[in-house]
């Protein structure tokens, strides 16, 4: 089962999500976090940093572990996800490559009401981070 590292950028009570391309085999057109497969010889933190540079042109400078979960939906794409909250970064998020078609900042309410996340287990992690940003009790 592959391991995936993802980074959550947050500001002013919002988190940055990337819409997966309609060409993606797994979860096309769904909102997700920038990130990707952990390569051989890489740890999850290094993979998260590399993926954010490659996908959105941002270099993480300070982060903390936000959670880990396993997703088995769809079964052929089962993976363990390692999520990091990026507290400080260098650069302005922008789309690079063709893995994603849009970047957008979401509030916790918008995540719960509007965003169909891939994988869905991200909803709770992201809502908690967005609420923590605004000081709203979780």
C-alpha positions as CSV (number, residue, x, y, z in Angstrom):
1,X,0.0,0.0,0.0
2,X,1.6,3.3,-1.0
3,X,2.2,6.2,1.3
4,X,1.1,9.7,0.3
5,X,2.3,13.0,1.9
6,X,0.1,16.1,1.8
7,X,0.5,19.7,3.0
8,X,-2.2,22.0,4.4
9,X,-1.5,25.7,3.9
10,X,-3.8,27.9,6.0
11,X,-4.3,31.6,6.5
12,X,-7.1,33.7,8.2
13,X,-9.2,30.7,9.0
14,X,-9.0,29.2,5.5
15,X,-7.2,26.2,4.0
16,X,-5.9,25.9,0.5
17,X,-7.3,23.1,-1.6
18,X,-6.5,22.0,-5.2
19,X,-9.1,20.6,-7.6
20,X,-7.9,17.4,-9.1
21,X,-7.9,17.3,-12.9
22,X,-10.7,15.5,-14.7
23,X,-8.0,13.4,-16.3
24,X,-7.0,11.8,-13.0
25,X,-7.8,8.1,-12.7
26,X,-8.7,8.3,-9.0
27,X,-11.1,11.0,-7.6
28,X,-11.2,13.2,-10.8
29,X,-12.5,16.8,-10.3
30,X,-12.5,16.4,-6.5
31,X,-10.9,18.9,-4.1
32,X,-7.8,17.6,-2.3
33,X,-4.5,18.8,-0.8
34,X,-1.3,19.2,-2.8
35,X,0.8,16.2,-2.2
36,X,1.9,12.9,-3.7
37,X,3.6,9.6,-3.3
38,X,6.5,9.2,-0.9
39,X,9.4,7.9,-3.0
40,X,11.8,5.2,-2.0
41,X,14.4,6.5,0.5
42,X,12.2,9.6,1.4
43,X,10.4,10.3,4.6
44,X,6.9,11.8,4.7
45,X,8.1,15.3,5.6
46,X,10.6,15.4,2.7
47,X,8.0,14.1,0.3
48,X,5.5,16.7,1.4
49,X,8.0,19.5,0.9
50,X,9.0,18.2,-2.5
51,X,5.4,17.8,-3.6
52,X,4.4,21.3,-2.6
53,X,7.4,22.8,-4.5
54,X,6.5,20.7,-7.6
55,X,2.7,21.2,-7.6
56,X,2.1,24.7,-6.3
57,X,5.5,26.4,-6.2
58,X,5.6,26.8,-2.4
59,X,8.6,25.9,-0.2
60,X,7.5,24.8,3.3
61,X,9.6,26.4,6.1
62,X,7.8,25.4,9.3
63,X,5.2,22.6,9.7
64,X,3.7,20.2,12.2
65,X,2.2,16.7,11.8
66,X,-1.6,17.0,11.5
67,X,-2.7,13.4,11.1
68,X,-2.4,10.0,9.4
69,X,-5.1,7.8,8.0
70,X,-5.7,5.0,5.6
71,X,-8.1,5.2,2.8
72,X,-9.4,2.1,1.0
73,X,-11.8,3.8,-1.4
74,X,-11.5,3.0,-4.2
75,X,-9.9,-0.4,-3.2
76,X,-7.4,-0.2,-6.2
77,X,-6.1,3.1,-4.9
78,X,-5.7,2.2,-1.2
79,X,-3.1,4.3,0.5
80,X,-1.8,5.7,3.8
81,X,-2.0,9.5,4.0
82,X,0.4,11.6,6.1
83,X,-0.9,15.2,6.5
84,X,1.2,18.1,7.6
85,X,0.0,21.6,8.6
86,X,2.4,24.1,6.9
87,X,2.6,27.0,9.3
88,X,5.1,29.1,7.3
89,X,6.1,28.9,3.6
90,X,8.0,30.8,1.0
91,X,6.4,31.6,-2.4
92,X,2.9,32.3,-3.6
93,X,0.7,29.2,-4.3
94,X,0.1,28.8,-8.0
95,X,-0.8,25.9,-10.3
96,X,2.1,24.1,-11.8
97,X,1.7,21.1,-14.2
98,X,-1.6,19.5,-15.0
99,X,-2.5,17.5,-11.9
100,X,-4.8,20.2,-10.6
101,X,-7.0,22.7,-12.4
102,X,-7.8,25.2,-9.7
103,X,-6.5,26.4,-6.3
104,X,-9.0,27.9,-3.8
105,X,-9.0,29.0,-0.1
106,X,-11.9,27.3,1.8
107,X,-13.3,28.1,5.3
108,X,-14.3,25.2,7.5
109,X,-18.0,25.8,6.7
110,X,-17.3,25.8,2.9
111,X,-15.3,22.6,3.3
112,X,-18.2,20.8,5.0
113,X,-20.9,22.2,2.6
114,X,-19.2,22.6,-0.8
115,X,-16.1,20.6,-1.1
116,X,-16.3,16.9,-2.1
117,X,-12.9,15.9,-0.8
118,X,-10.6,13.2,-2.0
119,X,-10.1,11.2,0.1
120,X,-13.2,12.1,2.3
121,X,-11.2,11.5,5.5
122,X,-9.6,14.9,4.9
123,X,-12.8,16.7,5.9
124,X,-12.4,16.3,9.7
125,X,-8.6,17.2,9.7
126,X,-9.2,20.3,7.5
127,X,-12.2,21.5,9.4
128,X,-10.3,21.2,12.7
129,X,-7.3,23.1,11.3
130,X,-9.5,25.9,9.9
131,X,-11.4,26.3,13.2
132,X,-8.1,26.3,15.1
133,X,-7.0,29.2,12.9
134,X,-10.0,31.3,13.8
135,X,-10.1,30.3,17.5
136,X,-13.5,28.6,17.0
137,X,-13.9,25.7,19.4
138,X,-13.7,22.3,17.7
